């Protein structure tokens, strides 16, 4: 799988040929669904999917990764059927910056989904961390840092919920919600130890077209030592995106991160913190 990122401000085209390895050892640009092999060995309804690609702006993620950071995402997802309507899943992911000098962000998620045909509901618990405890990079001057516009991101934990209603065989509505806590590195620009985060997402799809709106809000955790800012102070943002699935297994996405935002950021020598700069993007994704 390849993803090509073209921020409208720079129209940068990512190269079509790049080498790398996913968490499971698959070659970069490849997605594999091993469910057929798993069922041949074991009759249990087991499916394994691996994915390695240049990161794209996804509206279903509880955390926001900047589209200008040129990071690569690797993931492995294991799904197991517990019955005719219930599936459990375990996922592991990592985000790596292209300069290879920035810390990785490792993610994990455990959850279950109930599917009743036209309706489905899923719950999961997720966590993310930067193991090296280093400041996340600004790849371009003034560009948004890696996670939620926070260069001092250390780790996070969140509870996620996702529901879908199928309107017919070709269209549906998706709803998502997430509540969690983000921990920051000592000495960060905000002067706080942790932030409470909430996120809501709404998506619709019809045939090859889909669109999503994601709203996020952060504020210092009340009662936690080191809360140097008023707990009532908060930062909010909204992302918009539209994706068109092409007949040749490609996807074209157009949207903007932080198309609307509120809250007063702290000024630092390298830019505001958190950075909520409006970032339009055009992305192309190709399955090979």
KEKE-3310 file (N, C-alpha, C; in steps of 0.2 Angstrom, whole numbers, plus 5000, padded with zeros to 4 digits):
npx = (5004:5003:5004:5001:5005:5000:5001:4992:4998:5011:5011:5018:5024:5025:5037:5035:5041:5048:5056:5053:5048:5034:5026:5024:5034:5030:5032:5034:5020:5011:4997:4990:4978:4976:4966:4960:4971:4972:4960:4961:4971:4966:4949:4943:4935:4946:4955:4969:4976:4988:4996:5006:5011:5013:5008:4991:4978:4966:4950:4944:4953:4957:4967:4975:4986:4998:4996:5007:5018:5025:5025:5026:5015:5013:5004:4996:4982:4972:4958:4944:4931:4918:4906:4890:4887:4896:4912:4929:4944:4961:4974:4989:5000:5012:5019:5031:5043:5049:5063:5069:5075:5067:5056:5047:5029:5020:5006:4991:4977:4962:4947:4929:4915:4898:4887:4873:4868:4860:4864:4878:4889:4903:4916:4931:4947:4961:4979:4993:5010:5026:5040:5054:5053:5056:5056:5043:5044:5045:5043:5043:5045:5035:5026:5013:5016:5018:5007:4991:4994:5004:5020:5026:5021:5019:5012:4996:4979:4963:4946:4935:4921:4911:4899:4888:4876:4868:4861:4856:4862:4872:4876:4878:4879:4891:4896:4906:4915:4926:4935:4948:4964:4979:4996:5010:5027:5039:5043:5036:5029:5017:5016:5009:5005:4996:4982:4965:4955:4942:4933:4923:4915:4908:4902:4897:4893:4891:4891:4905:4909:4914:4912:4918:4917:4926:4927:4937:4942:4952:4959:4967:4970:4959:4964:4976:4994:5005:4997:4998:4990:4973:4960:4948:4952:4952:4956:4949:4945:4941:4940:4939:4934:4934:4933:4936:4934:4942:4940:4951:4957:4961:4962:4956:4958:4952:4953:4954:4964:4960:4951:4942:4945:4948:4953:4967:4984:5000:5014:5029:5047:5047:5035:5017:5009:4996:4998:4987:4986:4977:4976:4976:4974:4978:4977:4983:4980:4985:4982:4993)
npy = (4994:5011:5028:5044:5061:5077:5092:5106:5118:5116:5106:5093:5078:5062:5049:5035:5023:5015:5008:4997:4989:4981:4979:4965:4961:4962:4968:4986:4994:4984:4975:4962:4949:4936:4927:4917:4907:4905:4899:4888:4881:4881:4879:4890:4906:4916:4931:4939:4955:4965:4980:4993:5009:5026:5038:5043:5056:5051:5050:5042:5040:5041:5050:5064:5064:5074:5079:5084:5079:5068:5055:5037:5023:5008:4993:4979:4969:4958:4948:4939:4928:4927:4922:4921:4935:4942:4949:4949:4959:4963:4975:4982:4995:5007:5023:5031:5043:5050:5054:5046:5049:5054:5050:5034:5032:5021:5011:5002:4992:4985:4976:4974:4970:4971:4964:4967:4965:4977:4986:4990:4989:4994:4993:4998:4998:5008:5013:5023:5027:5036:5028:5033:5045:5058:5074:5077:5079:5094:5093:5101:5119:5128:5118:5106:5097:5080:5073:5077:5091:5093:5094:5089:5076:5062:5049:5041:5036:5029:5027:5020:5021:5015:5016:5010:5012:5004:5011:5006:4994:5000:5012:5021:5026:5032:5033:5039:5040:5045:5045:5051:5052:5062:5061:5072:5076:5079:5097:5102:5114:5118:5117:5108:5092:5082:5080:5081:5073:5073:5066:5067:5059:5059:5051:5048:5038:5034:5023:5024:5036:5044:5054:5063:5071:5077:5081:5088:5090:5097:5099:5105:5092:5092:5094:5087:5087:5100:5107:5120:5129:5136:5125:5127:5131:5127:5118:5117:5109:5105:5093:5090:5079:5071:5056:5047:5032:5024:5015:5007:5002:5012:5027:5044:5057:5072:5086:5095:5098:5104:5114:5122:5130:5133:5142:5148:5146:5142:5153:5148:5147:5139:5138:5139:5131:5120:5116:5122:5124:5128:5115:5112:5097:5086:5069:5054:5037:5020:5003:4990)
npz = (5000:4996:5001:4996:5000:4998:5003:5001:5002:4998:4989:4989:4983:4988:4985:4974:4976:4990:5003:5016:5032:5039:5055:5056:5047:5034:5017:5013:5008:5006:5009:5019:5021:5031:5034:5026:5026:5040:5044:5036:5044:5056:5061:5067:5067:5062:5058:5051:5048:5040:5039:5030:5028:5021:5032:5033:5035:5046:5050:5060:5070:5088:5091:5084:5071:5063:5046:5039:5044:5038:5042:5044:5045:5053:5055:5064:5064:5073:5072:5080:5079:5091:5091:5081:5080:5086:5088:5093:5094:5092:5091:5085:5083:5075:5073:5063:5060:5045:5045:5054:5066:5075:5089:5090:5090:5098:5097:5104:5105:5111:5109:5106:5095:5091:5079:5071:5058:5050:5060:5070:5084:5093:5106:5113:5121:5121:5120:5119:5116:5117:5117:5119:5126:5120:5113:5101:5083:5073:5057:5046:5046:5057:5056:5061:5076:5081:5088:5091:5090:5100:5105:5116:5119:5128:5132:5131:5135:5131:5130:5118:5107:5094:5082:5069:5056:5043:5029:5017:5005:5000:5007:5022:5040:5051:5068:5081:5097:5109:5125:5135:5142:5141:5143:5147:5143:5156:5160:5149:5137:5141:5154:5162:5168:5163:5151:5148:5136:5124:5110:5096:5082:5066:5052:5034:5021:5003:4991:4982:4988:5003:5018:5033:5049:5062:5079:5092:5109:5122:5138:5153:5166:5180:5197:5196:5200:5195:5187:5178:5171:5170:5175:5168:5155:5138:5123:5107:5092:5074:5062:5044:5031:5015:5005:4990:4983:4971:4955:4952:4964:4972:4982:4984:4994:5001:5011:5027:5042:5058:5053:5060:5075:5093:5107:5117:5112:5119:5116:5109:5105:5094:5089:5091:5105:5111:5094:5082:5069:5054:5041:5025:5014:5001:4997:4990:4989:4986:4983:4981)
capx = (5000:5006:5000:5005:5003:5001:4998:4990:5003:5018:5010:5023:5022:5029:5039:5031:5045:5051:5057:5052:5045:5029:5027:5024:5039:5028:5035:5030:5015:5008:4992:4988:4973:4978:4960:4960:4976:4971:4954:4963:4974:4961:4942:4940:4935:4951:4958:4974:4977:4994:4996:5011:5010:5014:5002:4986:4974:4960:4945:4942:4958:4955:4972:4977:4993:4998:4997:5013:5024:5028:5026:5024:5011:5013:4999:4993:4975:4969:4951:4942:4924:4916:4899:4887:4886:4901:4919:4934:4950:4967:4978:4996:5002:5017:5020:5038:5044:5054:5070:5072:5078:5061:5054:5041:5023:5017:4999:4988:4969:4958:4940:4924:4910:4892:4885:4866:4865:4860:4867:4884:4892:4910:4919:4938:4952:4967:4984:4998:5016:5032:5045:5060:5052:5059:5051:5041:5047:5041:5047:5043:5045:5028:5021:5010:5019:5016:5001:4986:4998:5008:5027:5028:5017:5022:5008:4989:4975:4957:4940:4932:4915:4910:4893:4886:4869:4867:4854:4855:4868:4878:4876:4878:4881:4895:4896:4912:4916:4932:4937:4954:4969:4985:5001:5015:5034:5041:5046:5033:5028:5010:5017:5005:5006:4991:4976:4959:4953:4936:4932:4917:4916:4902:4903:4892:4896:4887:4895:4913:4911:4913:4915:4918:4918:4929:4928:4941:4943:4957:4959:4971:4966:4958:4967:4983:4999:5008:4992:5000:4984:4967:4957:4943:4954:4952:4957:4945:4946:4936:4943:4934:4938:4930:4937:4933:4937:4943:4939:4958:4959:4965:4958:4958:4956:4953:4951:4958:4964:4959:4947:4940:4948:4947:4958:4973:4990:5006:5019:5036:5051:5046:5028:5012:5008:4996:4998:4981:4986:4973:4981:4972:4978:4975:4981:4981:4981:4985:4983:4997)
capy = (5000:5017:5034:5050:5066:5083:5097:5111:5124:5114:5101:5088:5071:5056:5044:5029:5018:5016:5002:4997:4983:4982:4975:4958:4959:4963:4974:4992:4995:4978:4973:4955:4946:4929:4924:4910:4903:4904:4895:4881:4878:4881:4881:4895:4912:4920:4935:4944:4960:4969:4986:4997:5014:5032:5039:5048:5059:5047:5053:5037:5039:5046:5055:5067:5065:5079:5077:5087:5076:5063:5049:5031:5019:5001:4990:4973:4968:4951:4948:4933:4928:4924:4920:4923:4942:4946:4948:4952:4961:4966:4978:4985:5000:5011:5028:5032:5049:5048:5056:5041:5052:5056:5044:5031:5032:5014:5010:4996:4992:4978:4978:4969:4973:4967:4966:4964:4966:4984:4989:4987:4993:4992:4996:4996:5002:5009:5016:5025:5030:5037:5025:5036:5051:5063:5079:5075:5084:5098:5091:5108:5125:5129:5112:5104:5092:5073:5071:5083:5097:5093:5092:5086:5070:5056:5043:5042:5030:5031:5022:5021:5018:5016:5013:5010:5011:5004:5013:5001:4990:5005:5018:5020:5032:5030:5038:5037:5044:5043:5049:5048:5056:5062:5063:5075:5075:5085:5103:5104:5121:5120:5117:5103:5084:5078:5084:5076:5073:5070:5067:5064:5059:5058:5050:5046:5035:5032:5020:5025:5042:5045:5060:5063:5077:5075:5086:5086:5095:5095:5104:5102:5088:5095:5091:5084:5091:5103:5110:5127:5133:5136:5119:5128:5133:5121:5119:5113:5109:5101:5091:5088:5075:5067:5051:5044:5026:5023:5008:5003:5000:5018:5032:5051:5061:5079:5089:5100:5097:5111:5119:5127:5129:5138:5141:5152:5142:5145:5154:5145:5149:5135:5139:5138:5124:5116:5119:5121:5128:5125:5112:5108:5092:5081:5063:5048:5030:5015:4997:4987)
capz = (5000:4996:5002:4994:5003:4994:5006:4996:5002:4995:4983:4989:4980:4990:4980:4973:4978:4996:5006:5024:5035:5044:5062:5055:5042:5027:5013:5013:5002:5005:5014:5018:5025:5032:5037:5023:5029:5047:5044:5034:5049:5062:5059:5071:5062:5064:5053:5053:5043:5042:5034:5031:5023:5023:5036:5031:5040:5047:5055:5065:5075:5093:5092:5078:5068:5058:5039:5036:5048:5034:5046:5041:5050:5052:5060:5063:5067:5074:5073:5081:5080:5097:5089:5075:5080:5091:5086:5097:5090:5096:5086:5087:5078:5076:5068:5063:5056:5040:5047:5058:5072:5080:5093:5087:5094:5098:5099:5105:5106:5113:5109:5103:5091:5090:5073:5070:5052:5048:5065:5074:5090:5095:5111:5114:5125:5118:5123:5114:5120:5114:5122:5120:5130:5117:5110:5094:5079:5068:5051:5042:5050:5058:5055:5067:5079:5079:5091:5094:5090:5106:5104:5123:5120:5131:5132:5131:5136:5129:5129:5112:5105:5087:5079:5062:5054:5036:5027:5012:5004:4997:5011:5030:5044:5056:5074:5085:5103:5113:5131:5137:5145:5137:5148:5144:5146:5161:5157:5142:5136:5144:5161:5165:5168:5159:5148:5147:5129:5121:5103:5093:5074:5062:5045:5030:5015:4998:4986:4983:4992:5010:5022:5040:5053:5069:5084:5098:5114:5127:5144:5159:5170:5186:5203:5195:5202:5190:5182:5178:5168:5173:5172:5163:5149:5134:5116:5103:5084:5070:5055:5039:5025:5010:5002:4984:4982:4964:4953:4952:4971:4974:4986:4984:5000:5001:5018:5031:5049:5061:5049:5065:5081:5098:5113:5116:5113:5122:5111:5110:5100:5088:5087:5097:5109:5106:5087:5079:5062:5048:5037:5020:5011:4996:4998:4986:4992:4981:4985:4975)
cpx = (5004:5002:5004:5002:5005:4998:4997:4995:5009:5017:5016:5021:5027:5031:5035:5035:5049:5051:5056:5049:5040:5030:5028:5030:5036:5031:5031:5026:5011:5003:4990:4983:4974:4972:4959:4965:4974:4965:4956:4967:4970:4954:4939:4940:4940:4954:4963:4975:4983:4994:5002:5011:5012:5007:4997:4982:4967:4956:4943:4947:4956:4960:4973:4984:4993:5000:5004:5019:5028:5030:5024:5020:5011:5008:4997:4987:4973:4962:4948:4935:4922:4909:4897:4887:4892:4908:4924:4940:4955:4972:4984:4998:5008:5017:5028:5039:5050:5061:5073:5075:5073:5059:5048:5035:5020:5010:4996:4981:4967:4951:4935:4919:4904:4889:4878:4863:4866:4864:4873:4886:4898:4912:4926:4941:4958:4972:4989:5004:5022:5038:5051:5060:5056:5054:5049:5043:5042:5045:5048:5042:5037:5023:5019:5014:5015:5009:4997:4989:5002:5015:5029:5024:5021:5018:5000:4985:4968:4952:4936:4926:4914:4903:4891:4879:4869:4861:4852:4861:4873:4879:4875:4880:4885:4896:4902:4912:4922:4933:4943:4958:4976:4990:5007:5021:5035:5044:5042:5031:5021:5011:5012:5007:5002:4985:4971:4957:4946:4936:4926:4918:4909:4904:4897:4896:4890:4891:4902:4914:4909:4915:4914:4920:4920:4930:4932:4942:4948:4957:4963:4967:4965:4961:4973:4989:5003:5003:4993:4995:4978:4963:4951:4945:4955:4954:4953:4946:4941:4940:4938:4938:4933:4935:4932:4937:4936:4942:4945:4961:4963:4960:4961:4955:4957:4950:4955:4958:4963:4956:4944:4943:4947:4952:4964:4979:4995:5011:5026:5040:5050:5039:5023:5011:5001:4995:4991:4980:4981:4978:4977:4977:4974:4980:4978:4984:4980:4986:4987:4996)
cpy = (5006:5023:5040:5056:5073:5089:5103:5117:5122:5109:5096:5081:5066:5052:5038:5023:5019:5009:5002:4990:4985:4978:4968:4956:4959:4968:4980:4992:4988:4977:4966:4953:4939:4925:4917:4905:4901:4899:4888:4877:4876:4883:4887:4901:4917:4924:4939:4948:4964:4975:4991:5002:5021:5035:5044:5050:5055:5050:5049:5036:5044:5051:5058:5068:5070:5077:5079:5084:5071:5057:5043:5027:5012:4998:4983:4972:4961:4951:4941:4933:4924:4921:4922:4931:4946:4944:4952:4954:4964:4969:4982:4989:5004:5017:5030:5038:5047:5050:5051:5043:5054:5049:5041:5032:5025:5014:5003:4997:4985:4980:4973:4973:4968:4969:4962:4965:4973:4988:4986:4992:4990:4996:4994:5001:5002:5013:5018:5028:5031:5034:5029:5042:5057:5068:5077:5081:5088:5097:5097:5113:5127:5124:5109:5098:5085:5072:5076:5089:5098:5090:5088:5080:5065:5049:5045:5035:5033:5025:5024:5018:5019:5012:5014:5008:5010:5006:5009:4997:4994:5011:5017:5026:5029:5035:5035:5042:5041:5048:5046:5054:5056:5065:5066:5075:5081:5091:5105:5111:5123:5120:5113:5096:5081:5083:5078:5078:5070:5071:5064:5064:5057:5057:5047:5043:5033:5029:5021:5032:5041:5051:5059:5070:5074:5081:5084:5092:5093:5101:5100:5098:5091:5091:5087:5089:5094:5106:5118:5132:5132:5130:5121:5130:5127:5123:5114:5114:5104:5100:5089:5084:5072:5063:5048:5038:5025:5016:5004:5002:5006:5022:5039:5054:5068:5082:5094:5098:5104:5116:5124:5125:5135:5137:5145:5147:5146:5147:5152:5147:5145:5135:5138:5131:5124:5119:5117:5124:5124:5122:5108:5102:5088:5075:5058:5042:5025:5008:4993:4979)
cpz = (5000:4997:5000:4997:4999:4998:5001:4996:4999:4989:4983:4987:4983:4985:4980:4976:4984:4999:5013:5026:5039:5050:5061:5050:5035:5024:5013:5007:5001:5011:5013:5023:5025:5034:5033:5026:5036:5048:5041:5039:5055:5060:5062:5066:5064:5058:5055:5047:5045:5036:5036:5026:5025:5026:5032:5036:5040:5052:5060:5070:5081:5094:5085:5076:5063:5051:5036:5039:5044:5038:5042:5047:5048:5057:5058:5067:5067:5076:5074:5082:5086:5096:5083:5074:5083:5088:5091:5092:5095:5090:5089:5081:5080:5071:5069:5058:5051:5041:5051:5064:5077:5083:5089:5092:5093:5101:5100:5107:5107:5113:5106:5100:5090:5084:5072:5063:5050:5054:5068:5079:5092:5101:5112:5119:5122:5122:5118:5118:5115:5118:5124:5124:5127:5114:5103:5090:5075:5061:5046:5047:5051:5057:5061:5070:5078:5082:5094:5094:5096:5105:5111:5124:5123:5130:5132:5133:5135:5129:5123:5111:5098:5085:5072:5060:5046:5034:5021:5011:5002:5002:5018:5033:5050:5062:5078:5091:5106:5119:5133:5141:5142:5143:5144:5147:5151:5157:5150:5143:5140:5151:5165:5164:5163:5156:5147:5140:5128:5114:5101:5085:5071:5054:5041:5024:5010:4992:4987:4986:4999:5013:5029:5043:5060:5073:5090:5103:5119:5132:5149:5163:5177:5192:5202:5196:5195:5185:5182:5175:5171:5170:5167:5156:5145:5127:5112:5095:5081:5063:5050:5034:5021:5006:4996:4983:4974:4962:4953:4959:4974:4978:4985:4989:4999:5008:5021:5039:5052:5057:5053:5071:5086:5103:5112:5117:5116:5117:5113:5104:5093:5085:5092:5099:5113:5099:5084:5072:5057:5043:5031:5017:5006:4996:4993:4989:4987:4984:4979:4976)
residu = (UNK:UNK:UNK:UNK:UNK:UNK:UNK:UNK:UNK:UNK:UNK:UNK:UNK:UNK:UNK:UNK:UNK:UNK:UNK:UNK:UNK:UNK:UNK:UNK:UNK:UNK:UNK:UNK:UNK:UNK:UNK:UNK:UNK:UNK:UNK:UNK:UNK:UNK:UNK:UNK:UNK:UNK:UNK:UNK:UNK:UNK:UNK:UNK:UNK:UNK:UNK:UNK:UNK:UNK:UNK:UNK:UNK:UNK:UNK:UNK:UNK:UNK:UNK:UNK:UNK:UNK:UNK:UNK:UNK:UNK:UNK:UNK:UNK:UNK:UNK:UNK:UNK:UNK:UNK:UNK:UNK:UNK:UNK:UNK:UNK:UNK:UNK:UNK:UNK:UNK:UNK:UNK:UNK:UNK:UNK:UNK:UNK:UNK:UNK:UNK:UNK:UNK:UNK:UNK:UNK:UNK:UNK:UNK:UNK:UNK:UNK:UNK:UNK:UNK:UNK:UNK:UNK:UNK:UNK:UNK:UNK:UNK:UNK:UNK:UNK:UNK:UNK:UNK:UNK:UNK:UNK:UNK:UNK:UNK:UNK:UNK:UNK:UNK:UNK:UNK:UNK:UNK:UNK:UNK:UNK:UNK:UNK:UNK:UNK:UNK:UNK:UNK:UNK:UNK:UNK:UNK:UNK:UNK:UNK:UNK:UNK:UNK:UNK:UNK:UNK:UNK:UNK:UNK:UNK:UNK:UNK:UNK:UNK:UNK:UNK:UNK:UNK:UNK:UNK:UNK:UNK:UNK:UNK:UNK:UNK:UNK:UNK:UNK:UNK:UNK:UNK:UNK:UNK:UNK:UNK:UNK:UNK:UNK:UNK:UNK:UNK:UNK:UNK:UNK:UNK:UNK:UNK:UNK:UNK:UNK:UNK:UNK:UNK:UNK:UNK:UNK:UNK:UNK:UNK:UNK:UNK:UNK:UNK:UNK:UNK:UNK:UNK:UNK:UNK:UNK:UNK:UNK:UNK:UNK:UNK:UNK:UNK:UNK:UNK:UNK:UNK:UNK:UNK:UNK:UNK:UNK:UNK:UNK:UNK:UNK:UNK:UNK:UNK:UNK:UNK:UNK:UNK:UNK:UNK:UNK:UNK:UNK:UNK:UNK:UNK:UNK:UNK:UNK:UNK:UNK:UNK:UNK:UNK:UNK:UNK:UNK:UNK:UNK:UNK:UNK:UNK:UNK:UNK:UNK:UNK:UNK:UNK:UNK)
# end
